[in-house]
């Protein structure tokens, strides 16, 4: 159906970033290569280009122009850095940081809590 999105915008941005974080994408990907990483039904190439433009304006994606090759795109930050930024933004938006942290840590699996304890211990050390 024309004009109807098959994926919400956030999911489309995430799918583009997932393609750019793939192990074989370290040298950058063209918009067409990103499109090829999508399962069917794929969005239009112009949709992928629009998402890349938005992510570029957010500072999440960089574009690299080449005189003798196609335009390529790269993630500006690692997946871990991006995730940490999202977590920091969510915490900054909270009116009660302590309650948010307690709620978050209360929802973690034991393996994640162990990783968090190791990170805190390393930060203190």
C-alpha positions in Angstrom: 0.0 0.0 0.0 1.5 3.3 -1.0 2.6 5.6 1.7 2.4 3.0 4.4 5.6 2.2 6.4 6.4 -1.5 6.9 8.8 -0.6 9.7 8.7 2.2 12.2 11.4 4.9 11.6 13.4 3.8 14.7 13.6 0.3 13.4 14.8 1.4 10.0 17.5 3.6 11.6 18.6 0.6 13.7 18.7 -1.7 10.7 20.9 0.8 8.8 23.2 1.0 11.8 23.3 -2.8 12.2 24.4 -3.0 8.6 27.2 -0.4 9.2 28.3 -2.3 12.4 28.6 -5.6 10.5 32.1 -7.0 10.5 32.5 -6.7 6.8 31.5 -3.0 6.8 34.7 -1.5 8.4 35.6 0.2 5.1 32.2 1.6 4.7 29.2 0.6 2.7 27.3 2.1 -0.2 23.6 2.8 0.2 22.9 0.0 -2.2 25.0 -2.4 -0.1 23.1 -1.3 3.0 19.8 -1.9 1.2 20.9 -5.4 0.2 21.4 -6.3 3.9 17.7 -5.8 4.5 15.3 -8.8 4.5 12.4 -8.7 2.1 10.3 -6.6 1.8 13.1 -4.1 1.4 12.5 -0.4 1.6 13.2 1.8 -1.4 16.8 3.0 -2.0 15.6 6.6 -1.5 14.3 5.6 1.9 17.7 4.2 2.9 19.3 7.4 1.6 16.9 9.5 3.7 17.7 7.5 6.8 21.4 7.9 6.1 21.0 11.7 5.8 19.1 11.8 9.1 21.7 9.7 10.8 24.4 11.9 9.4 22.7 15.1 10.7 22.6 13.4 14.1 26.3 12.7 14.0 25.7 8.9 14.0 26.8 8.2 10.4 29.6 9.7 8.4 29.7 9.9 4.6 32.9 9.5 2.5 33.0 10.8 -1.1 35.5 9.2 -3.4 36.6 10.6 -6.7 36.7 7.3 -8.5 34.2 5.3 -6.4 30.7 5.4 -5.0 29.8 7.3 -1.9 30.2 5.2 1.2 28.9 5.5 4.7 30.3 4.4 8.1 29.0 4.4 11.6 30.5 7.3 13.5 30.8 5.3 16.7 31.0 1.7 17.7 27.9 -0.2 18.7 29.0 -0.1 22.4 29.6 3.7 22.3 26.2 4.2 20.6 24.5 2.1 23.2 26.2 3.9 26.1 25.1 7.2 24.6 21.5 6.1 24.4 21.7 4.9 28.0 23.2 8.2 29.1 20.5 10.2 27.3 17.8 8.1 28.9 19.3 8.7 32.3 19.7 12.4 31.7 16.0 12.6 30.8 15.0 11.1 34.2 13.8 13.4 36.9 15.0 10.8 39.5 18.3 9.3 38.4 18.7 7.1 41.4 15.2 5.5 40.9 15.9 5.0 37.2 19.3 3.3 38.0 17.7 1.1 40.7 14.9 0.1 38.3 17.4 -0.6 35.5 19.7 -2.7 37.7 16.8 -4.5 39.2 15.8 -5.7 35.7 19.2 -7.0 34.8 20.0 -10.7 34.4 22.7 -12.0 36.8 25.3 -12.1 34.0 24.7 -8.5 33.2 24.9 -7.6 36.9 28.2 -9.4 37.1 29.5 -7.4 34.1 28.3 -4.2 35.7 30.0 -5.1 39.0 33.3 -5.7 37.1 33.0 -2.4 35.3 32.4 -0.5 38.6 35.3 -2.3 40.3 37.6 -1.5 37.3 36.4 2.2 37.4 37.2 2.4 41.1 40.6 0.7 40.8 
